[in-house]
Amino acid sequence: MDLPDIRLYLDGIEKYHFGGTCYSNNYHFHLLLRSLGYEAKLCAADMRTPEVHALNMITTDGREYLADTGYAAPLLEPIPRELATDYETTLGRDRYVLKPQDANGCSRLELYRDGVLRHGYLAKPAPKTIEDFSKVIAAILSSRSRYIT
């Protein structure tokens, strides 16, 4: 797997103010959650392509939450997945809307900018391993290498 190990990942954040991809951010967050005793699943989400985004689903006190440290701000806290109505978070021009789960237990997150739907994903509750993302990670790294001289 071509993800940075935890030391390199944290060093990049501290020294260079790097961010990270959804894969490194959510995978390392997943490992932290598990090491602290949380029941956490690394899960996939569909965007334009199936299962290309990584995120976490955490169960605590009998409730499941979506926690995504690799999509965008302002998703700064876990969002409950058992919703009767839309859950909204707003920051500036952006409004993030998590819809109630569909019949398959999936959660749709939508990003609106200036009131127009711009992006989103369908989060699937089935647990994944980081290796399940290896093909998409390799494709991303391959496309980036064309721009490195």
N, C-alpha and C positions, 0 to 999 in steps of 0.2 A: 504494500500500500504506500502511496506517495504522499501521505499526510505528514506534516512535521511532528516530531515527537513533542511531548509536553514541554520539555526544557526549551527547545528551539521556538516553539509556539509562544510561550510566555516571554521569552527574551525579545522576540519581534514586537510584541505588544509594549513591553516596558521601554526598550531602547529606541524603537523606531515608530511607535504609535501605529503599528500595523493593525489592521482588522483581521479578517480571515474569511474563508468561505463558509457556507452553511455546513460543509462536511467537517472541517476542522473545529469550528466554533461549537457546533452541536455535539460532535463526537467527544471532544474533551469535556464539555459540560456534562454529557451523559456519564462519562467515567467518574467525574466529581460527584454527581448525584448518587451514583451507585456506591461509591466509597463512603459516603455519608449515611448510607442505609436507606435511601429512598428507593421506592419501587418505580423505576424509570425504564421506558422503552425508547430506543432509537427507532424512529418511524420514517416513512417516505411520504412524499407528496407529489401529486401530478401537477405539472404546469402545462406548457404546450406539449411536453413529452411526458409519458408516464414515469413516475418514481424517479425524478431528477433532483428533488430537494430533500434534504435531511432536516429533521426536527425531533423534539422530544415530547413524549407524553408521560406524565408523572401521576401516580396515584398516591394520595395521602388522605388519611381519615375517611376512606371510602369514596372519595371524589377524584375524578380524573381531570387533569389540567393539560393544556397545550403550552409548551414553553419552547420558543424559537429564538435562539440567540444568533441566528445567521440569516434572517430575512431582511429586517430593516428596523429602524427606530420608528415608533416609540413602543415596541413590544418589550417593555422593561420588566414585566411581571408575568407569572403564569396566568393563563386565562381559563376559567372553568369551561369544560366541554359539555356539561349537562345544562344546556340553555333552553329556555322556553321562547326567548326572543333574541334578536341580534345583540351582540356585545360590541360596543364601539369605543375606539380609542382615536383621539384626534391630536394632531400636532401640526400647527401652521396650516398649510394648504392640503395636508394629507389626512385622510380619514380611513382607518382600518376597521373592517367589519367582519367579525366572526359570526357565521350563521349557525343556527342549531344543527345538530347532527342529522344526517340524512338516514334513510332506511338501512343503509349498510354500515352505519356507525362512523361515517366519514364527516369531517368538518371542513367547510369552505371558508377560506379567508380571502377577503377582497380589499384591494387598495384603490381608493378613490382620490384623485388629485383635482382640486378645483371642481369637485362634484361629478367628475367623469371617471368611470371605471377604467383603470389603467393596467392592473395586473392582479394576480391572485394565485391561489393554489387550492387543491383538494387534498387535505391531510388524511392519510389512511392509518387506522389504528393497529395494523399488523406489525409486530416487532421485526426489525431488520438488524443486520450486522453491518459494520462499516464496509465489509467486503462486498456486500450487496450493491454498493455504490462504485465499485472499482472501475467498471466500464465507463461510466459518465465522468469520473475523476480523470481517468486516462485520456478521454476525449478532450476535456478542458485543458489539461496540461499539454497535449499535442497541439491544440489550436493556439495556445499561448506561445509555444516555442517558435512558431513562424515569425513572431514579432520581436524575438530576442536576437540581437546580433552580436 
